[in-house]
Amino acid sequence: MEKIKLFDPVVTRREEFVIKQVLKSRFWAYGGGAGKVLEFERKFNDYTGSKECVAVNNGTSALHLALSLFDIKDKEVILPSLSFVSTANAVIYNGGKPVFVDVDPTTMCIDETHIEESITSKTKVVLPVHFGGFPCNLTQIKKLCKQNKIKLVEDAAHAAGASYNNTPIGSHGNAVCFSFHPVKNLAMPTGGAITLNDENSKNLAKNLKIRCIKNAIQSGMFLSSILDSSKKSQFVHEENARKKCRNWNSLLSNT
Ligand SMILES: Cc1ncc(COP(=O)(O)O)c(C=O)c1O
């Protein structure tokens, strides 16, 4: 019987060459002199049409950090009953309460017709998941968020490269969280990103970038247990992704 691989990343001599360059540069930290992570953030930001982009070490961290921007402690977050465990865990990590809404069996995405009945005075965020890269009904969800003054944080772990109404996923919600895990459609050894579209996205991005260090200083130790500095994207992985992103763009434009 022929086995079908769950994932099969493409590694050409180009990736090997660039990774070696990064290793030899000895600038492996985010703030290092070669600035490759920054370059990736800019390119991904342009690609999705978002206002800001912050690269992180995986999709779970993206969700954790994005939700930490909206003060959900003791508040409710509405999310679909079908997702990877990180989606609900990120709510709990931030002291919030996950409120599950059934998915539409035809799309596997949150059934937007049942969101309104779950909204209470404690609802702070709606967190839809674009399951399998299939975009949720963002028109209806955005309308509900606006009417109820609720933030929209999207779990786009499966949806890099997807679009809704001809507008890329990444440019809709207040914060949009991506995973670049090897089984995802933009694969790398590990990685993630948050794109931001809030009015004060610039400040939020700055806040995210210094948050790890601030937390560490406040807690009196360099690595705080949850929001630790390892959440910031690692240079080598991002460089790999940057190259993949280019290959991937040419792949998409050739199809
Ligand atoms: C829907 C969803 N959200 C979040 C994540 C977490 O991403 P990561 O594995 O990069 O932490 C995953 C990963 O499988 C996922 O499927």
The ligand as a MOL file (V3000), in Angstrom:
LIG
                    3D

  0  0  0     0  0            999 V3000
M  V30 BEGIN CTAB
M  V30 COUNTS 16 16 0 0 0
M  V30 BEGIN ATOM
M  V30 1 C -6.6340 25.7730 14.7770 0
M  V30 2 C -5.2660 25.8050 15.3900 0
M  V30 3 N -4.9460 26.8150 16.2160 0
M  V30 4 C -3.7240 26.8890 16.7770 0
M  V30 5 C -2.7520 25.9500 16.5440 0
M  V30 6 C -1.4440 26.0350 17.2410 0
M  V30 7 O -0.3710 26.2560 16.3710 0
M  V30 8 P 1.1200 25.7650 16.7590 0
M  V30 9 O 1.1590 24.2840 16.6220 0
M  V30 10 O 1.9960 26.4800 15.7740 0
M  V30 11 O 1.3670 26.2250 18.1540 0
M  V30 12 C -3.0440 24.8720 15.7000 0
M  V30 13 C -2.0020 23.8620 15.4410 0
M  V30 14 O -2.1790 22.7580 15.0930 0
M  V30 15 C -4.3310 24.7840 15.1170 0
M  V30 16 O -4.6540 23.7670 14.3090 0
M  V30 END ATOM
M  V30 BEGIN BOND
M  V30 1 1 1 2
M  V30 2 1 2 3
M  V30 3 2 2 15
M  V30 4 2 3 4
M  V30 5 1 4 5
M  V30 6 1 5 6
M  V30 7 2 5 12
M  V30 8 1 6 7
M  V30 9 1 7 8
M  V30 10 2 8 9
M  V30 11 1 8 10
M  V30 12 1 8 11
M  V30 13 1 12 13
M  V30 14 1 12 15
M  V30 15 2 13 14
M  V30 16 1 15 16
M  V30 END BOND
M  V30 END CTAB
M  END
